[in-house]
Each structure stands twice: as C-alpha cells, then as structure tokens.
C-alpha cells in the first residue's frame, strides 16, 4: 500500500528530521520474524530489533492473543489502592530473572519513566534513612537515560539536553569510557578502568553526604555500544559501597537476553542496588517500563512510613496496565520456552566475528561489541551526524534497518536471528558503507 506524503503532515515525529522524512518517507507497514516490509512492499531486515525492543521477533501471535484476551476480561484497573492479578504475576516473573535480592518491582510505561522513578526511589530511600541531604546524582558523558526531565538531566548526549534549559539541579557527569587505544576491541577493553575514579573525585568535590546515586548503563547503548573496560563496573561498585551511594543500572537496552544473560548485571557479575528496564520486557508489543530494587532499599522505604500510610507517593495512571502485563507475561513465556537468552549467547561469537570483519571498510573508524550487540563509527562528513543520517537512509533503501546516533550505528538483531540473518545484515552494511 502506498501513502501520499500529505497524509503525514499532522503527526509531529519524535527524534526525527520531520521535514526531510515527510518529503522522503520510510514507513514500516508489516513485521514478521526478523523482517519488516515498507510501504512499497520491500522487505527490510531488522538489524536493531526495532529500537532494541523486539527481542523475540515480530508478529508473535502468542503475545497478541494474550493482550486481546486480557482486554476482553479486564481492560483497565486503577493501580492506586487497587490491583489486578497480572500485575503481581508479572512482577514475580521479572523477579525470577533479576539478580538474587533485587526482587521488588515497580511498573511504569517506558524506560524514561523507569529512570525518573529510580531517581525518586533513591531520594526517598536516603530520606527514609535520615540522610535527606543526599540529593545529587552522578551519570556519564555520552549517557542516555530517557527523555523525561530526570533522564534528560542525567543524559550525557548534548543534543538531548541543549534545548531544554538547565534541567534537574545537582547532576555531575563522569567521563565516558571510549578511548582511542581501545579501537576495534571485541568484548571488554583493556584500557580505561581508571575512568571509574571520576566518581570518587565527584564525591569528594561535593561531599559524600550529598550524593544519592550513580546511574550507568552496563553497556552504553544508544551512544554507540560502549562496552565497559575490564574492572570498571567493579570499581564503580566499590566506590558506591565506600560512600553509601546507590548504584543504578539502566538495563533498558541490555536487559532480557541481549548479552546472553537476563541482564547486564549477570553478564558482568556486578550487582547494582536498582535496575531500570523496558523495551524487551513486552517485546515492544505494549508500552511498559519497570524498576527493580533490592530488598534493603524497599524495606527501608516501607519501614519509615506509619502503618496504613502510603509509603511511596509516586505512580502512573497506567502503572502495570492489564494489557501490558499480559504482554510481559507472554513475552517471558516465549523467552523461557524458546531459551532465547541461551540462543543469543550461542549466536554472539559468530555475530561479533561477522561484525568485526567490517574493520577493513575504509569509512569505518571503530567497531565495538559484546553479546548480540555491536556498534560501529563512520568517518564524519559535513558536520557531526550528517553522514550517519545519510547512512541510515541508504541502509534502509538497501533493505536494512539500523539505529544511528550521530555517526555511530547500533546493530542488535532479534534473539531469534540465525547465522544467515547475520550474514545478510553484514553484507548490506559492507555494500553500503563501502560507498563512502
């Protein structure tokens, strides 16, 4: 089916060059397995799992049927002073996947809401234990933590912040972990553990009793897959423990099998206090985000409130929506039945080998990767991000969807992908990138 461009004018598209897109639209109209089809009927292989959310592949009828059945039975239930069974069941299923002891789950509707919820949990926790002076947060350069005001303030991507004022006060940024000597490193780089000491420098600059939490992505995803140097996360954990700071992992991209384990926390064997998640929680079939916290944080907030009182004054109209919970339960069923986390771990070495085979393409200046997730950089031209934008359009025209951020591309195929799909993705990448 073809669409006239004038039918596109009413929608203000997010993170999109609206004028250029509406002049030259790229519309997804169908999805099945690891493929999309555009509005001209062309097949497009999904090299980034939508936006890293469709981990079990497109068109999963099991999830659609679960959502339909739930809406027929209960379309909505108010989450304040009320509940419904799927909320509690999905929380239990998520807690089975998180590291031991991180099993108290709060639902929102996106990764952005999950991050802002984690900020408020950290503030409430320190206040409950009598350290209400802890109101500062630490994040990293090149970090992406969603687009609500808290996540925007934590963000280390300048373009995500520059139009929106000063944001939330009291946020400091550590250096990012990309170093030129780590170019074309498969897995964790050897250099850069000392960058974790930025956290201690910030703590000592502002005072240990002022810092509430440190937010990091186990792998910085949207910025182009920055894998943590060896020992880096361990050092961050050590500093947080030394100064009573909560460690928050933003697992929105790394979670649900992307690294061959349930979450990045297990992949790197470094446990946080709080985890945010979204995207693959429902396989992208319903909007949903979640925050998982350890028992100590949860108990501290609960125990500080009087009996019968609301312990945490926070929530959303659609927290734990019945349809989203049904999608989440059905999605986890698929992950477990088809052993997709193990499948991702098995495919990862071949995937990384094929991605790193692109190292000889002249326009490619770096490749990084871990698990079923890789990033590549292209030589800029005409200003930051201009070539990357053209690359994304050219890849789509060649039959490949890949997410670009600036001049970095992020490749993260669905966990159901096979070697032949990896080959197809890398063949198109080579063909298109060799033109520059």
Buried (B, 14 or more C-beta within 10 A) or exposed (E): EEEEEEEBEEEEEEEEEEEEBBEEBBBBEBBEBBBBBBBEEEEBBBBBBBBBBBBBBBEBEBBEEBBEEBBEEEEEBEBEEEEBEBBEBBBEBBBEBBBEEBBBBBBBBBBBBBBBBBBBBBBBBBBBBEBEEBBBBBBBBBBBBBBBBBBBBBBBBEEBBEEEEEBBEBBBBBBBBBBEEBBEBBEBBEBBBEBBBBBBEBBEEBEEEBBBBBBBBBBBBBBBBBBBBBBBBBBBBBBBEEBBBBBBBBBBBBBBBBBBBBBBBBBBEBBBBBBBBBBBBBBBBBBBBBBBBBEBBBEBBEEBBEEEEEBBEBBBEBBBBBBBBBBBBBBBBBBEEBEBBBBBBEBBEBBBEBBBEBEEBEBBBBBBBBBBBBBBBBEBEEEEBEBBBBBBBBBBBBBBBBBBBBBBBBBBBBBBBBEEBBEBBBBBBBBBBEEB
